[in-house]
Amino acid sequence: PYCWNFLRRFKELIIFGDLENDNITLLDDMKTRFRGRIRCVRKEDYLDCKDANEILQKYGPEAVRRAVENAEPIKVRRLTNLKDVQRVNLAALEKISTGIPALDKLVGGFYYGQLIAVTGPRGDGKSTLTSQFATFALSQGLPVYVYSGEMSNSIVRAWLDEQIIGKNYMTFNTNLGRYDVTQEMYECLQKWDKYQQCWMFDDLWAQDQDSNDEEADTEEAEKDIVLETLEEAIISHGVKFAIIDNLMTAMDFSANTDLNQAQSVFVKKLSRLAKQYNVIIILVAHPRKAGLMKTLTNDDVAGSSNITNLCDMVITYSRPKDDESDADRIMTVLKDRNAGHTDYDGFPLYFDAASRRISSEKSFDWTLGWEPDVIPLGEDDDIPF
């Protein structure tokens, strides 16, 4: 208090306090009170001494002078210098194949730490697309987490099974009039070690909660249970690829909560999870009704505009609006934060109803690593003897 007016005359102060218990005295006080620039003597320049006087006595005036000249600006909380940021080679970032060659060629694959939004009209197959993404993630050795707010786990599993098994390992069921998966193929799939790395949000738990809403604990009901379960799966089972299908059913919000705000908070938490644990997260989000009659843009995702702002990639998947197109679906990439590669015109995709597989090359016979040596006979196959 006796020299404060004197100190305020200076634009810069160098703090050379006592070094005690790895802390420099005066530093914390001056950081909060002095409004000019502050530098601090580096701890290594104390030369294992307590203060400037001891440095002077042991090493002479030049050691004191060097300590003052080497003083560095104090670190600002939540601020880092560019030179201290780890350099990343974008081309060498760890990623996985999406399973769709045209998408891999455009964006390079899905990168760890990304939050990826998939949008498109209801009923056009977003869930089918994302479940196929999951099959390729499994085949590449990634433990997977799946949340579906619109389908039971049994249905989700049936779709995953068909997409993993593929038409070549299915047989035509004349009674059902469709290709079917035999018990033998199911048993083969059950033995696949990677298949056992798929974890699903327990929909039976969710049904129990819905039936006991009045008795449910208010604090428990307000938690983001889907995200909490995802984080536990990441920690306990090493999940590296997650599907949240979809935004509206996954988040918990009360009638008194602003919907747009709730969406922003939920998606921000998802983005933080992806980056904190270096996980790929696919988020299914429906478009606004007004956008269904035109080519979709980032602004057409229903809800808060923050949804696409917070996502690292935005993909649309919809039926072609051109009647002359032979494609079953069109995929566009509206945003790609990593590489900046977008395709607003879109590229064609093709769908095999038997296996629910989606391809950009009109071929659906890829293998994922579980397959047995013997391929069962289909309806049109000839007996090989």
C-alpha atoms as a printed R data frame, in Angstrom:
    type eleno elety resid chain resno       x       y       z
1   ATOM     1    CA   PRO     A     1   0.000   0.000   0.000
2   ATOM     2    CA   TYR     A     2   2.922   2.381   0.571
3   ATOM     3    CA   CYS     A     3   4.394   2.105  -2.946
4   ATOM     4    CA   TRP     A     4   1.327   1.279  -5.041
5   ATOM     5    CA   ASN     A     5   1.056   4.682  -6.695
6   ATOM     6    CA   PHE     A     6   4.746   4.447  -7.573
7   ATOM     7    CA   LEU     A     7   4.331   0.965  -9.137
8   ATOM     8    CA   ARG     A     8   1.323   2.088 -11.184
9   ATOM     9    CA   ARG     A     9   3.534   4.543 -13.068
10  ATOM    10    CA   PHE     A    10   5.174   1.648 -14.913
11  ATOM    11    CA   LYS     A    11   3.832  -0.255 -17.923
12  ATOM    12    CA   GLU     A    12   5.739  -3.401 -17.013
13  ATOM    13    CA   LEU     A    13   6.866  -5.102 -13.824
14  ATOM    14    CA   ILE     A    14   9.332  -7.948 -13.429
15  ATOM    15    CA   ILE     A    15   8.572 -10.045 -10.367
16  ATOM    16    CA   PHE     A    16  11.661 -11.380  -8.599
17  ATOM    17    CA   GLY     A    17  10.151 -12.631  -5.346
18  ATOM    18    CA   ASP     A    18  11.310 -15.392  -3.043
19  ATOM    19    CA   LEU     A    19  11.103 -18.914  -4.480
20  ATOM    20    CA   GLU     A    20   9.506 -20.985  -1.724
21  ATOM    21    CA   ASN     A    21   7.826 -24.386  -2.075
22  ATOM    22    CA   ASP     A    22   7.953 -24.013  -5.870
23  ATOM    23    CA   ASN     A    23   5.987 -20.737  -5.685
24  ATOM    24    CA   ILE     A    24   7.258 -17.207  -6.267
25  ATOM    25    CA   THR     A    25   6.045 -14.700  -3.681
26  ATOM    26    CA   LEU     A    26   4.324 -11.502  -4.876
27  ATOM    27    CA   LEU     A    27   3.386 -13.115  -8.190
28  ATOM    28    CA   ASP     A    28  -0.241 -14.074  -7.462
29  ATOM    29    CA   ASP     A    29  -0.948 -10.739  -5.786
30  ATOM    30    CA   MET     A    30   0.504  -8.687  -8.622
31  ATOM    31    CA   LYS     A    31  -1.327 -10.738 -11.269
32  ATOM    32    CA   THR     A    32  -4.678  -9.696  -9.836
33  ATOM    33    CA   ARG     A    33  -3.831  -6.077  -8.930
34  ATOM    34    CA   PHE     A    34  -1.402  -4.723 -11.514
35  ATOM    35    CA   ARG     A    35  -3.044  -3.774 -14.825
36  ATOM    36    CA   GLY     A    36   0.169  -3.486 -16.834
37  ATOM    37    CA   ARG     A    37   2.372  -6.209 -18.326
38  ATOM    38    CA   ILE     A    38   3.951  -8.622 -15.885
39  ATOM    39    CA   ARG     A    39   6.986 -10.790 -16.427
40  ATOM    40    CA   CYS     A    40   8.399 -13.243 -13.940
41  ATOM    41    CA   VAL     A    41  11.901 -14.619 -13.391
42  ATOM    42    CA   ARG     A    42  12.079 -18.227 -14.554
43  ATOM    43    CA   LYS     A    43  12.405 -20.791 -11.793
44  ATOM    44    CA   GLU     A    44  15.461 -22.358 -13.413
45  ATOM    45    CA   ASP     A    45  17.254 -18.983 -13.223
46  ATOM    46    CA   TYR     A    46  17.049 -19.036  -9.406
47  ATOM    47    CA   LEU     A    47  19.857 -21.636  -9.600
48  ATOM    48    CA   ASP     A    48  18.459 -23.496  -6.553
49  ATOM    49    CA   CYS     A    49  18.610 -20.283  -4.533
50  ATOM    50    CA   LYS     A    50  15.825 -18.676  -2.511
51  ATOM    51    CA   ASP     A    51  16.025 -15.099  -3.801
52  ATOM    52    CA   ALA     A    52  18.017 -12.544  -5.792
53  ATOM    53    CA   ASN     A    53  20.308 -11.767  -2.839
54  ATOM    54    CA   GLU     A    54  21.370 -15.398  -2.474
55  ATOM    55    CA   ILE     A    55  21.987 -15.609  -6.245
56  ATOM    56    CA   LEU     A    56  24.145 -12.468  -5.983
57  ATOM    57    CA   GLN     A    57  26.182 -13.869  -3.087
58  ATOM    58    CA   LYS     A    58  26.765 -17.284  -4.715
59  ATOM    59    CA   TYR     A    59  27.019 -16.498  -8.436
60  ATOM    60    CA   GLY     A    60  27.631 -12.766  -8.740
61  ATOM    61    CA   PRO     A    61  25.802  -9.837 -10.409
62  ATOM    62    CA   GLU     A    62  25.816 -11.332 -13.919
63  ATOM    63    CA   ALA     A    63  23.633 -14.243 -12.728
64  ATOM    64    CA   VAL     A    64  21.127 -11.732 -11.322
65  ATOM    65    CA   ARG     A    65  21.248  -9.720 -14.555
66  ATOM    66    CA   ARG     A    66  20.614 -12.843 -16.667
67  ATOM    67    CA   ALA     A    67  17.676 -13.827 -14.451
68  ATOM    68    CA   VAL     A    68  16.069 -10.417 -15.007
69  ATOM    69    CA   GLU     A    69  16.726 -10.367 -18.742
70  ATOM    70    CA   ASN     A    70  15.338 -13.901 -19.177
71  ATOM    71    CA   ALA     A    71  12.123 -13.110 -17.311
72  ATOM    72    CA   GLU     A    72   9.076 -14.404 -19.190
73  ATOM    73    CA   PRO     A    73   5.501 -13.145 -19.421
74  ATOM    74    CA   ILE     A    74   3.284 -14.885 -16.905
75  ATOM    75    CA   LYS     A    75   1.022 -17.565 -18.264
76  ATOM    76    CA   VAL     A    76  -2.574 -16.485 -18.675
77  ATOM    77    CA   ARG     A    77  -5.085 -19.095 -17.562
78  ATOM    78    CA   ARG     A    78  -6.721 -20.872 -20.535
79  ATOM    79    CA   LEU     A    79  -4.165 -19.319 -22.919
80  ATOM    80    CA   THR     A    80  -1.307 -21.073 -24.706
81  ATOM    81    CA   ASN     A    81   1.288 -19.897 -27.165
82  ATOM    82    CA   LEU     A    82   1.293 -21.155 -30.741
83  ATOM    83    CA   LYS     A    83   4.844 -22.481 -30.418
84  ATOM    84    CA   ASP     A    84   3.693 -24.722 -27.547
85  ATOM    85    CA   VAL     A    85   0.838 -26.243 -29.548
86  ATOM    86    CA   GLN     A    86   1.628 -29.714 -30.840
87  ATOM    87    CA   ARG     A    87   1.888 -29.657 -34.611
88  ATOM    88    CA   VAL     A    88  -0.445 -32.055 -36.402
89  ATOM    89    CA   ASN     A    89  -0.019 -33.412 -39.902
90  ATOM    90    CA   LEU     A    90  -3.619 -33.507 -41.147
91  ATOM    91    CA   ALA     A    91  -2.759 -36.173 -43.703
92  ATOM    92    CA   ALA     A    92  -1.376 -38.411 -40.948
93  ATOM    93    CA   LEU     A    93  -4.278 -38.074 -38.501
94  ATOM    94    CA   GLU     A    94  -5.646 -41.418 -37.329
95  ATOM    95    CA   LYS     A    95  -8.884 -42.293 -39.084
96  ATOM    96    CA   ILE     A    96 -11.061 -45.211 -40.181
97  ATOM    97    CA   SER     A    97 -12.782 -46.118 -43.420
98  ATOM    98    CA   THR     A    98 -16.449 -45.147 -43.658
99  ATOM    99    CA   GLY     A    99 -17.141 -48.214 -45.809
100 ATOM   100    CA   ILE     A   100 -18.374 -46.018 -48.675
101 ATOM   101    CA   PRO     A   101 -15.541 -45.502 -51.185
102 ATOM   102    CA   ALA     A   102 -16.908 -42.236 -52.598
103 ATOM   103    CA   LEU     A   103 -17.145 -40.732 -49.109
104 ATOM   104    CA   ASP     A   104 -13.671 -41.991 -48.164
105 ATOM   105    CA   LYS     A   105 -12.264 -40.443 -51.329
106 ATOM   106    CA   LEU     A   106 -13.876 -37.084 -50.565
107 ATOM   107    CA   VAL     A   107 -13.180 -36.658 -46.840
108 ATOM   108    CA   GLY     A   108 -10.486 -39.278 -46.236
109 ATOM   109    CA   GLY     A   109 -12.555 -41.273 -43.736
110 ATOM   110    CA   PHE     A   110 -13.849 -40.584 -40.244
111 ATOM   111    CA   TYR     A   111 -11.236 -39.021 -37.964
112 ATOM   112    CA   TYR     A   112 -10.981 -39.754 -34.254
113 ATOM   113    CA   GLY     A   113 -12.355 -36.904 -32.155
114 ATOM   114    CA   GLN     A   114 -14.983 -35.935 -34.729
115 ATOM   115    CA   LEU     A   115 -18.666 -35.299 -34.085
116 ATOM   116    CA   ILE     A   116 -20.486 -36.084 -37.341
117 ATOM   117    CA   ALA     A   117 -24.105 -35.109 -38.010
118 ATOM   118    CA   VAL     A   118 -26.175 -37.219 -40.421
119 ATOM   119    CA   THR     A   119 -29.404 -35.647 -41.589
120 ATOM   120    CA   GLY     A   120 -32.057 -36.335 -44.205
121 ATOM   121    CA   PRO     A   121 -35.826 -36.788 -44.580
122 ATOM   122    CA   ARG     A   122 -37.596 -39.235 -42.297
123 ATOM   123    CA   GLY     A   123 -37.805 -42.706 -43.765
124 ATOM   124    CA   ASP     A   124 -34.971 -42.217 -46.258
125 ATOM   125    CA   GLY     A   125 -32.615 -44.538 -44.398
126 ATOM   126    CA   LYS     A   126 -30.437 -42.531 -41.985
127 ATOM   127    CA   SER     A   127 -30.593 -45.325 -39.405
128 ATOM   128    CA   THR     A   128 -29.642 -47.893 -42.044
129 ATOM   129    CA   LEU     A   129 -26.693 -45.760 -43.115
130 ATOM   130    CA   THR     A   130 -25.390 -45.207 -39.591
131 ATOM   131    CA   SER     A   131 -25.762 -48.870 -38.648
132 ATOM   132    CA   GLN     A   132 -23.640 -49.744 -41.690
133 ATOM   133    CA   PHE     A   133 -21.028 -47.250 -40.472
134 ATOM   134    CA   ALA     A   134 -21.050 -49.248 -37.231
135 ATOM   135    CA   THR     A   135 -20.414 -52.543 -39.059
136 ATOM   136    CA   PHE     A   136 -17.304 -51.135 -40.717
137 ATOM   137    CA   ALA     A   137 -16.121 -49.670 -37.408
138 ATOM   138    CA   LEU     A   138 -16.477 -53.120 -35.814
139 ATOM   139    CA   SER     A   139 -14.628 -54.779 -38.689
140 ATOM   140    CA   GLN     A   140 -11.730 -52.357 -38.136
141 ATOM   141    CA   GLY     A   141 -11.496 -53.357 -34.485
142 ATOM   142    CA   LEU     A   142 -13.317 -50.431 -32.863
143 ATOM   143    CA   PRO     A   143 -15.610 -51.114 -29.903
144 ATOM   144    CA   VAL     A   144 -18.986 -49.531 -30.748
145 ATOM   145    CA   TYR     A   145 -21.797 -47.903 -28.751
146 ATOM   146    CA   VAL     A   146 -25.289 -47.682 -30.270
147 ATOM   147    CA   TYR     A   147 -28.256 -45.712 -28.992
148 ATOM   148    CA   SER     A   148 -31.541 -45.862 -30.907
149 ATOM   149    CA   GLY     A   149 -34.472 -43.837 -29.666
150 ATOM   150    CA   GLU     A   150 -36.887 -45.048 -32.347
151 ATOM   151    CA   MET     A   151 -36.202 -48.784 -32.713
152 ATOM   152    CA   SER     A   152 -35.886 -51.577 -30.195
153 ATOM   153    CA   ASN     A   153 -32.477 -53.133 -29.684
154 ATOM   154    CA   SER     A   154 -33.806 -56.347 -31.228
155 ATOM   155    CA   ILE     A   155 -34.614 -54.571 -34.490
156 ATOM   156    CA   VAL     A   156 -31.295 -52.723 -34.475
157 ATOM   157    CA   ARG     A   157 -29.500 -56.024 -33.979
158 ATOM   158    CA   ALA     A   158 -31.438 -57.646 -36.833
159 ATOM   159    CA   TRP     A   159 -30.363 -54.826 -39.172
160 ATOM   160    CA   LEU     A   160 -26.751 -55.017 -38.017
161 ATOM   161    CA   ASP     A   161 -26.745 -58.801 -38.458
162 ATOM   162    CA   GLU     A   162 -28.010 -58.576 -42.031
163 ATOM   163    CA   GLN     A   163 -25.537 -55.835 -42.942
164 ATOM   164    CA   ILE     A   164 -22.623 -57.741 -41.435
165 ATOM   165    CA   ILE     A   165 -23.589 -61.103 -42.935
166 ATOM   166    CA   GLY     A   166 -24.367 -59.857 -46.448
167 ATOM   167    CA   LYS     A   167 -26.464 -61.393 -49.213
168 ATOM   168    CA   ASN     A   168 -23.810 -63.954 -50.156
169 ATOM   169    CA   TYR     A   169 -24.279 -65.669 -46.807
170 ATOM   170    CA   MET     A   170 -28.071 -65.438 -46.761
171 ATOM   171    CA   THR     A   171 -30.563 -67.905 -48.232
172 ATOM   172    CA   PHE     A   172 -33.837 -67.160 -50.000
173 ATOM   173    CA   ASN     A   173 -36.844 -68.003 -47.840
174 ATOM   174    CA   THR     A   174 -39.702 -68.857 -50.191
175 ATOM   175    CA   ASN     A   175 -42.278 -68.649 -47.408
176 ATOM   176    CA   LEU     A   176 -41.273 -65.102 -46.529
177 ATOM   177    CA   GLY     A   177 -40.436 -64.133 -50.116
178 ATOM   178    CA   ARG     A   178 -37.134 -62.613 -49.047
179 ATOM   179    CA   TYR     A   179 -33.534 -63.435 -48.211
180 ATOM   180    CA   ASP     A   180 -33.030 -64.633 -44.679
181 ATOM   181    CA   VAL     A   181 -30.165 -65.375 -42.289
182 ATOM   182    CA   THR     A   182 -29.889 -69.010 -41.265
183 ATOM   183    CA   GLN     A   183 -29.287 -70.124 -37.693
184 ATOM   184    CA   GLU     A   184 -25.930 -71.493 -38.804
185 ATOM   185    CA   MET     A   185 -24.809 -68.041 -39.975
186 ATOM   186    CA   TYR     A   186 -26.058 -66.444 -36.750
187 ATOM   187    CA   GLU     A   187 -23.984 -68.913 -34.763
188 ATOM   188    CA   CYS     A   188 -20.914 -68.126 -36.856
189 ATOM   189    CA   LEU     A   189 -21.475 -64.431 -36.249
190 ATOM   190    CA   GLN     A   190 -21.883 -64.966 -32.507
191 ATOM   191    CA   LYS     A   191 -18.360 -66.405 -32.390
192 ATOM   192    CA   TRP     A   192 -16.796 -63.360 -34.092
193 ATOM   193    CA   ASP     A   193 -14.713 -61.615 -31.439
194 ATOM   194    CA   LYS     A   194 -15.315 -58.156 -32.933
195 ATOM   195    CA   TYR     A   195 -19.087 -58.704 -32.906
196 ATOM   196    CA   GLN     A   196 -18.894 -58.925 -29.129
197 ATOM   197    CA   GLN     A   197 -17.476 -55.402 -28.982
198 ATOM   198    CA   CYS     A   198 -20.807 -53.750 -29.834
199 ATOM   199    CA   TRP     A   199 -22.562 -52.216 -26.839
200 ATOM   200    CA   MET     A   200 -26.117 -50.871 -26.885
201 ATOM   201    CA   PHE     A   201 -28.022 -48.536 -24.636
202 ATOM   202    CA   ASP     A   202 -30.389 -50.762 -22.646
203 ATOM   203    CA   ASP     A   203 -33.845 -49.982 -24.058
204 ATOM   204    CA   LEU     A   204 -35.489 -52.193 -21.432
205 ATOM   205    CA   TRP     A   205 -34.092 -49.872 -18.748
206 ATOM   206    CA   ALA     A   206 -35.568 -46.926 -20.647
207 ATOM   207    CA   GLN     A   207 -38.995 -48.626 -20.749
208 ATOM   208    CA   ASP     A   208 -38.861 -49.230 -17.001
209 ATOM   209    CA   GLN     A   209 -38.066 -45.558 -16.459
210 ATOM   210    CA   ASP     A   210 -40.968 -44.477 -18.669
211 ATOM   211    CA   SER     A   211 -43.403 -46.693 -16.765
212 ATOM   212    CA   ASN     A   212 -42.257 -45.292 -13.433
213 ATOM   213    CA   ASP     A   213 -41.997 -41.625 -14.368
214 ATOM   214    CA   GLU     A   214 -44.032 -40.447 -11.400
215 ATOM   215    CA   GLU     A   215 -41.823 -42.326  -8.978
216 ATOM   216    CA   ALA     A   216 -38.548 -41.499 -10.736
217 ATOM   217    CA   ASP     A   217 -36.117 -39.369  -8.820
218 ATOM   218    CA   THR     A   218 -36.190 -35.830 -10.226
219 ATOM   219    CA   GLU     A   219 -32.431 -35.395 -10.071
220 ATOM   220    CA   GLU     A   220 -31.878 -38.692 -11.891
221 ATOM   221    CA   ALA     A   221 -34.434 -37.775 -14.565
222 ATOM   222    CA   GLU     A   222 -32.627 -34.521 -15.317
223 ATOM   223    CA   LYS     A   223 -29.344 -36.237 -16.126
224 ATOM   224    CA   ASP     A   224 -28.267 -36.846 -19.704
225 ATOM   225    CA   ILE     A   225 -28.535 -40.608 -19.251
226 ATOM   226    CA   VAL     A   226 -27.587 -41.460 -22.837
227 ATOM   227    CA   LEU     A   227 -24.396 -39.393 -22.633
228 ATOM   228    CA   GLU     A   228 -23.605 -40.642 -19.161
229 ATOM   229    CA   THR     A   229 -23.904 -44.234 -20.388
230 ATOM   230    CA   LEU     A   230 -21.762 -43.435 -23.437
231 ATOM   231    CA   GLU     A   231 -19.002 -41.997 -21.253
232 ATOM   232    CA   GLU     A   232 -19.113 -45.048 -18.989
233 ATOM   233    CA   ALA     A   233 -18.893 -47.302 -22.073
234 ATOM   234    CA   ILE     A   234 -15.876 -45.337 -23.312
235 ATOM   235    CA   ILE     A   235 -14.131 -45.674 -19.959
236 ATOM   236    CA   SER     A   236 -15.122 -49.279 -19.164
237 ATOM   237    CA   HIS     A   237 -15.136 -50.912 -22.607
238 ATOM   238    CA   GLY     A   238 -12.869 -48.677 -24.665
239 ATOM   239    CA   VAL     A   239 -15.634 -47.588 -27.056
240 ATOM   240    CA   LYS     A   240 -14.164 -45.607 -29.968
241 ATOM   241    CA   PHE     A   241 -17.181 -45.277 -32.272
242 ATOM   242    CA   ALA     A   242 -20.669 -44.206 -31.165
243 ATOM   243    CA   ILE     A   243 -24.045 -43.697 -32.816
244 ATOM   244    CA   ILE     A   244 -26.707 -41.463 -31.272
245 ATOM   245    CA   ASP     A   245 -29.932 -42.016 -33.227
246 ATOM   246    CA   ASN     A   246 -31.382 -39.473 -32.793
247 ATOM   247    CA   LEU     A   247 -30.943 -36.047 -31.181
248 ATOM   248    CA   MET     A   248 -34.530 -35.458 -30.052
249 ATOM   249    CA   THR     A   249 -34.975 -38.809 -28.323
250 ATOM   250    CA   ALA     A   250 -31.501 -38.888 -26.776
251 ATOM   251    CA   MET     A   251 -31.522 -35.673 -24.794
252 ATOM   252    CA   ASP     A   252 -33.399 -35.122 -21.551
253 ATOM   253    CA   PHE     A   253 -35.207 -31.839 -21.164
254 ATOM   254    CA   SER     A   254 -38.220 -30.659 -19.202
255 ATOM   255    CA   ALA     A   255 -41.250 -28.753 -20.431
256 ATOM   256    CA   ASN     A   256 -39.803 -25.634 -18.821
257 ATOM   257    CA   THR     A   257 -36.541 -25.875 -20.776
258 ATOM   258    CA   ASP     A   258 -35.991 -23.959 -24.005
259 ATOM   259    CA   LEU     A   259 -35.669 -26.635 -26.716
260 ATOM   260    CA   ASN     A   260 -33.014 -24.855 -28.779
261 ATOM   261    CA   GLN     A   261 -30.917 -24.225 -25.696
262 ATOM   262    CA   ALA     A   262 -31.267 -27.848 -24.600
263 ATOM   263    CA   GLN     A   263 -30.135 -29.022 -28.043
264 ATOM   264    CA   SER     A   264 -27.112 -26.721 -28.006
265 ATOM   265    CA   VAL     A   265 -26.070 -27.933 -24.560
266 ATOM   266    CA   PHE     A   266 -26.500 -31.597 -25.523
267 ATOM   267    CA   VAL     A   267 -24.541 -31.313 -28.779
268 ATOM   268    CA   LYS     A   268 -21.800 -29.319 -27.038
269 ATOM   269    CA   LYS     A   269 -21.449 -32.146 -24.491
270 ATOM   270    CA   LEU     A   270 -21.257 -34.666 -27.342
271 ATOM   271    CA   SER     A   271 -18.535 -32.627 -29.041
272 ATOM   272    CA   ARG     A   272 -16.546 -32.434 -25.806
273 ATOM   273    CA   LEU     A   273 -16.841 -36.201 -25.299
274 ATOM   274    CA   ALA     A   274 -15.591 -36.843 -28.838
275 ATOM   275    CA   LYS     A   275 -12.524 -34.665 -28.348
276 ATOM   276    CA   GLN     A   276 -11.807 -35.524 -24.715
277 ATOM   277    CA   TYR     A   277 -11.710 -39.269 -25.390
278 ATOM   278    CA   ASN     A   278 -10.691 -39.140 -29.087
279 ATOM   279    CA   VAL     A   279 -13.876 -40.949 -30.129
280 ATOM   280    CA   ILE     A   280 -15.877 -40.799 -33.370
281 ATOM   281    CA   ILE     A   281 -19.526 -39.919 -32.668
282 ATOM   282    CA   ILE     A   282 -22.291 -40.053 -35.286
283 ATOM   283    CA   LEU     A   283 -25.359 -37.949 -34.429
284 ATOM   284    CA   VAL     A   284 -28.595 -38.400 -36.382
285 ATOM   285    CA   ALA     A   285 -30.580 -35.168 -36.649
286 ATOM   286    CA   HIS     A   286 -33.809 -34.621 -38.583
287 ATOM   287    CA   PRO     A   287 -34.180 -31.690 -40.986
288 ATOM   288    CA   ARG     A   288 -36.776 -28.965 -40.692
289 ATOM   289    CA   LYS     A   289 -40.007 -29.664 -42.558
290 ATOM   290    CA   ALA     A   290 -39.469 -26.573 -44.687
291 ATOM   291    CA   GLY     A   291 -36.219 -28.016 -46.005
292 ATOM   292    CA   LEU     A   292 -37.656 -31.295 -47.234
293 ATOM   293    CA   MET     A   293 -38.774 -29.936 -50.585
294 ATOM   294    CA   LYS     A   294 -35.362 -28.581 -51.563
295 ATOM   295    CA   THR     A   295 -31.685 -29.441 -51.434
296 ATOM   296    CA   LEU     A   296 -30.698 -29.540 -47.775
297 ATOM   297    CA   THR     A   297 -28.203 -27.104 -46.272
298 ATOM   298    CA   ASN     A   298 -26.631 -26.757 -42.826
299 ATOM   299    CA   ASP     A   299 -29.404 -24.340 -41.880
300 ATOM   300    CA   ASP     A   300 -32.080 -26.965 -42.599
301 ATOM   301    CA   VAL     A   301 -31.203 -29.178 -39.635
302 ATOM   302    CA   ALA     A   302 -34.114 -28.936 -37.215
303 ATOM   303    CA   GLY     A   303 -33.561 -27.090 -33.963
304 ATOM   304    CA   SER     A   304 -30.743 -24.836 -32.878
305 ATOM   305    CA   SER     A   305 -28.322 -23.504 -35.502
306 ATOM   306    CA   ASN     A   306 -25.599 -24.474 -33.040
307 ATOM   307    CA   ILE     A   307 -26.055 -28.135 -33.960
308 ATOM   308    CA   THR     A   308 -24.160 -27.901 -37.253
309 ATOM   309    CA   ASN     A   309 -21.810 -25.244 -35.866
310 ATOM   310    CA   LEU     A   310 -20.638 -27.676 -33.192
311 ATOM   311    CA   CYS     A   311 -20.284 -30.657 -35.533
312 ATOM   312    CA   ASP     A   312 -17.052 -31.357 -37.401
313 ATOM   313    CA   MET     A   313 -18.811 -32.902 -40.387
314 ATOM   314    CA   VAL     A   314 -22.369 -32.705 -41.728
315 ATOM   315    CA   ILE     A   315 -23.666 -35.383 -44.115
316 ATOM   316    CA   THR     A   316 -27.071 -35.533 -45.805
317 ATOM   317    CA   TYR     A   317 -28.651 -38.752 -47.049
318 ATOM   318    CA   SER     A   318 -31.845 -38.617 -49.084
319 ATOM   319    CA   ARG     A   319 -33.704 -39.901 -52.110
320 ATOM   320    CA   PRO     A   320 -32.713 -38.268 -55.409
321 ATOM   321    CA   LYS     A   321 -35.023 -35.469 -56.499
322 ATOM   322    CA   ASP     A   322 -34.162 -36.109 -60.147
323 ATOM   323    CA   ASP     A   323 -36.533 -38.776 -61.506
324 ATOM   324    CA   GLU     A   324 -33.998 -39.704 -64.183
325 ATOM   325    CA   SER     A   325 -31.326 -40.697 -61.692
326 ATOM   326    CA   ASP     A   326 -30.688 -44.426 -61.322
327 ATOM   327    CA   ALA     A   327 -29.382 -43.904 -57.771
328 ATOM   328    CA   ASP     A   328 -31.326 -45.100 -54.755
329 ATOM   329    CA   ARG     A   329 -29.996 -42.291 -52.569
330 ATOM   330    CA   ILE     A   330 -27.845 -39.176 -52.827
331 ATOM   331    CA   MET     A   331 -25.200 -38.264 -50.222
332 ATOM   332    CA   THR     A   332 -23.840 -34.748 -49.802
333 ATOM   333    CA   VAL     A   333 -21.147 -33.422 -47.487
334 ATOM   334    CA   LEU     A   334 -22.124 -29.938 -46.324
335 ATOM   335    CA   LYS     A   335 -19.256 -29.451 -43.891
336 ATOM   336    CA   ASP     A   336 -15.851 -30.987 -43.283
337 ATOM   337    CA   ARG     A   337 -13.930 -29.085 -40.654
338 ATOM   338    CA   ASN     A   338 -10.771 -31.227 -40.869
339 ATOM   339    CA   ALA     A   339  -9.984 -31.079 -44.569
340 ATOM   340    CA   GLY     A   340 -12.527 -28.560 -45.855
341 ATOM   341    CA   HIS     A   341 -13.777 -30.956 -48.540
342 ATOM   342    CA   THR     A   342 -17.472 -30.562 -49.356
343 ATOM   343    CA   ASP     A   343 -19.796 -31.794 -52.083
344 ATOM   344    CA   TYR     A   344 -23.071 -29.902 -52.256
345 ATOM   345    CA   ASP     A   345 -24.156 -31.614 -55.488
346 ATOM   346    CA   GLY     A   346 -23.798 -35.032 -53.929
347 ATOM   347    CA   PHE     A   347 -22.840 -38.445 -55.226
348 ATOM   348    CA   PRO     A   348 -25.078 -41.461 -55.952
349 ATOM   349    CA   LEU     A   349 -25.516 -44.398 -53.588
350 ATOM   350    CA   TYR     A   350 -27.143 -47.758 -54.192
351 ATOM   351    CA   PHE     A   351 -29.106 -49.989 -51.830
352 ATOM   352    CA   ASP     A   352 -29.400 -53.770 -51.610
353 ATOM   353    CA   ALA     A   353 -32.695 -54.564 -49.885
354 ATOM   354    CA   ALA     A   354 -31.707 -58.135 -48.995
355 ATOM   355    CA   SER     A   355 -28.680 -57.184 -46.924
356 ATOM   356    CA   ARG     A   356 -29.587 -53.530 -46.224
357 ATOM   357    CA   ARG     A   357 -26.137 -52.664 -47.513
358 ATOM   358    CA   ILE     A   358 -25.397 -49.267 -49.061
359 ATOM   359    CA   SER     A   359 -22.688 -48.758 -51.681
360 ATOM   360    CA   SER     A   360 -21.357 -46.098 -54.001
361 ATOM   361    CA   GLU     A   361 -20.103 -48.680 -56.490
362 ATOM   362    CA   LYS     A   362 -23.150 -50.943 -57.136
363 ATOM   363    CA   SER     A   363 -21.334 -53.791 -55.405
364 ATOM   364    CA   PHE     A   364 -22.476 -55.207 -52.071
365 ATOM   365    CA   ASP     A   365 -20.308 -58.284 -51.621
366 ATOM   366    CA   TRP     A   366 -17.592 -56.937 -49.290
367 ATOM   367    CA   THR     A   367 -16.364 -59.072 -46.409
368 ATOM   368    CA   LEU     A   368 -15.862 -57.876 -42.837
369 ATOM   369    CA   GLY     A   369 -13.747 -60.679 -41.395
370 ATOM   370    CA   TRP     A   370 -16.256 -62.974 -39.705
371 ATOM   371    CA   GLU     A   371 -17.090 -65.104 -42.761
372 ATOM   372    CA   PRO     A   372 -16.961 -68.927 -42.769
373 ATOM   373    CA   ASP     A   373 -15.291 -70.861 -45.567
374 ATOM   374    CA   VAL     A   374 -18.518 -72.273 -47.003
375 ATOM   375    CA   ILE     A   375 -21.058 -70.016 -48.735
376 ATOM   376    CA   PRO     A   376 -24.676 -71.280 -48.495
377 ATOM   377    CA   LEU     A   377 -26.697 -71.812 -51.664
378 ATOM   378    CA   GLY     A   378 -29.118 -69.081 -52.682
379 ATOM   379    CA   GLU     A   379 -32.354 -69.509 -54.650
380 ATOM   380    CA   ASP     A   380 -30.720 -69.266 -58.072
381 ATOM   381    CA   ASP     A   381 -27.503 -71.130 -57.295
382 ATOM   382    CA   ASP     A   382 -26.743 -74.348 -59.160
383 ATOM   383    CA   ILE     A   383 -25.886 -77.519 -57.266
384 ATOM   384    CA   PRO     A   384 -22.106 -77.885 -57.835
385 ATOM   385    CA   PHE     A   385 -22.186 -81.570 -58.819
